[in-house]
Amino acid sequence: MRNKISVFAAATVLVAVLLAVPVHAQQTVARSYSFIPQDGMTAQFEAALKAHIEWRIANGDPWTWGVSSLEVGETVGEFSVRSSGHEWAELDAYDSDFGPKGVQHYMATVAPLVESLSTMITTAEEAMSNRPPAGRPLGFVTITTYHIRPGAQAQFTQAAAAASQALMDHDFPGYWIWETPLSGGGMGPFMRVVSLHDSWSDMQERDPALLEVLAQAMGEDDFEEWMADFTGAIRGQETITRRLRQDLDGR
């Protein structure tokens, strides 16, 4: 829930940040599209989307698109298509080459089944992320968005970086991506962590728990100071869960 920063909420984001490095170092870009199918047309939409992505692969689309569906959140039934790991210049090249052909095919096949469409561009801080090995299958992602108090972005980043260093030093398991949406609104500056999971059961708290690892690594006094800095930088949050739909994206 927004405006309530629990210990569990603080723990979730810590899995997102790696090392105390300058923001924007080793930055990559992702483009995503979110769709809500027309009422009663979900099955037809899925079939059309699957066929559209297969068409892209067969016709030389240089980008790889992953599909996910919302499982926990306010817009259950929403689908997302996302391609990540790009340099900014790649967006220009894509828009001037394959992009228009892909849009034309989408408009003729998928668009008639769509009730609404929204787009987003995010930047990922690769030095603050722990991506899984290439090709490793995953089942779900949880995305926690943190709304940062105005003027507290440096405080938030520094606290998260210190915690992440401790977690990495103690081999805390898990995969995550730390990113910033370029558009949005709501409660001021915000950042989000994308945590990757094999299954629902993989989302349960580990033993030892993340905060226990931090307390042991930092020492009790430093840990309490860190907790005050971290939670004090946040004014709200929300979390959603998405199922990765490899049955639709051709992988």
N, C-alpha and C positions, 0 to 999 in steps of 0.2 A: 504494500500500500504506500502511496505517496506520503511524504512528510513523516514517515516513521522509519528511522534508520536502526535496524536491529543488528545484533551481532552476526546473525546469519547473512544479512544483506551485505554487511561490510566484508564478510568472508568471501562472498561470491565474487566481488570485483577484484579481490586480490589475485585471483588466478589469472587476471588479465594483464598484469604489467611486468615487464622484464627489465631490470637494471635501471640505474639512474642516468638515463641518456637524454639529450635534448629532444623535445617534441619536434616532430617532422623529420627526424633522422631516419633514413631507410624507409621512406614512406611509399606505399603503393595505393592504388585506387581501385575501387569496385563500383560497378554499376548494377542496379537491381530494378526490377519492375514487379509491382504487386497487383494482382488481379482478383477481383471478386466476380465469379461467374454469375450469369443470369439465373434467377430463381428456377430451380428444377432442372438446370442444365449442367450440373457438375460433371456427370459421367461423360457427356458429349464434349465438354471443355477439356477434360483430361485427355481424351482420345485425340482431340485436335491439337492440343499442346504437344503431346508426345510425337505426333506426326510432323508437326512444325519443327521441333528440335532435330528429329531424324533428317528432315529436309536440309536443315542448316549443316549438319555433319556431312551429308552426302554432297553438298554443293560448296564445300570448302570454307565454311565459317572458321576464321582463325582463332576465335575465342571458344572456350568451354563454358557451357551454361549449366549451372546446378539448379534443381527445382526443389522447393520445400513447400509444405502446407502447414498452416497454423493449427496447433493442437491445444494450446492454452493461451488465452488472450481475449480481447474484446471482439475481434473479428474472425472467429472460428469459421473455417470454410474459405479463407483467403489463401491464395497461392503466390509464391514469389519465385522469380527467375533471376539468377544472379551470376555475374562473371567477375572474378577478382584477380588480384595480383598484377595489375597493369601499371605502366607509367602513364603520366598525363598525355604524352604525345601519342600514345596508342589510341586514345579516345578520338583524337582528330583523324588519325589514319583510318580507323574503323568507320567513322561517320562519312568519310569520303570514298570508301571502297565497298566493303560488303554490307555495311549498315543499311543503305537504301534498299538493296535487294531483299534483305531480311524483313524490313518493315513492309514491303509490298506483299510478301508471302503471308506475313502475319495478318495484315488487313483483310486478305482474301479468305483466310481459313480460321483463325482464332478470334479475331476481333468481333465477329457477329455474335459470339457466345459470351461476351464480356459485359458485365453491368457497369463496372468502374475500374479505372486504371490509375495508379500513381507510380512515380519514379523516385529514385534516391541515388545519390552518389556519396560514397563514404571513403575516407582515407584510413588506411591501416598503418599503425606504427609497428613495423616488422621487428624492430629491436625490442619492442615491449610485448611481443607475442610468442607463443610456443605452438607453432603449427604441427600437425601430425605428419608423418612421413608421406610422401607422395603416393597416392593410390590406396592408402589405408581406408577401408570402409568404416563409415560412422552412421549412426542411426538418428541422432537428434542434436539440436543446438538449443541452448537457452540464451536469450539476449536480455541482459539487464542494462537499462538506461539510467544513468545517474545525472540528475540535475544539480549543477554545481552553483554554489552561492556566488553572486557577482563579486569579483575581486579575489576569489579563493582558488582560482585554477592552478596557480603555482603550488599552493599548499596541498591541494588534492594530488597533483602529479608527484610531488616530492614524497608524500606519505605512501602513495601506492608503489612508487619505485623502490623505496626502502623495504617495504614488505615483500615485494617481488624478489628482490635480491636474496632475502632470507629464505624464501621458499625454494628458489633455484639452488641455493647452496645446500639445502637439505633434501633435494631430489623429490620435492612434493609432486605427485603424479598428476597428469591431466594435460589437455590441449586447450588453447584459447587464442583469441584474436582481440586485440584492443583497438578500437576504431572510433572515429569521429564523423558523424553525419554532417554533410555540408549544408543541408537544409533542414528546417524543422520549425521550431517555435516553442511554445509552452513556457516552462519555468526557467528561462535564462540559459546560460551556457550548459551544454551537456555532452557527455561521452558515454560510450557503451562498451560492454564486454560481451563477446560471443564465446561461450563455453561449449566445447564439443563433447558429445557422449556416445558411447556404444549403444546404450539401451536405457530404458526407464530406471532400472536398478542401478545403473552406473551413476545416477544423479544423487544417490544417497551419500550422506556425509562419510568421509573416510576416517579410518582409525590409524594413527592419531588424527584428530580433526585439524583443519587448517589453522585455526586460531591457537591451538595447542602448540603446533609447530612454531608459529610466530613467537609466542610467549617464551618458548624454550630458546629460540635463536636470539631474540633481542634482550632477554632478561626482563623481569617483571616490571621494573620501573620504566624502562624505555618502551616496553609494550604498552603500558597504560598511557604514556605520553603520546605514543603513536596513535592509539585508538582515539584519543581526544582530537588530535589534528585531523585524522581521516574523516571521522563522522562529523566534525564541525565544519567541514568544507562542503557538505552535501545538504541540499534542501528538499530532495524528493527522489523517488525512484519508481520504476515499474519493470516487471519481468514478463517475458513471453517465452513459450516453448514451441519450436518448430520441428516437424518430422522431415528428414531428408528423403526426397522421393526419387531414388535412383531408378525406380521403375518407369519414370517419365523422362529422365534426362539423357538416356542413351548410354549410361556408364555401366 
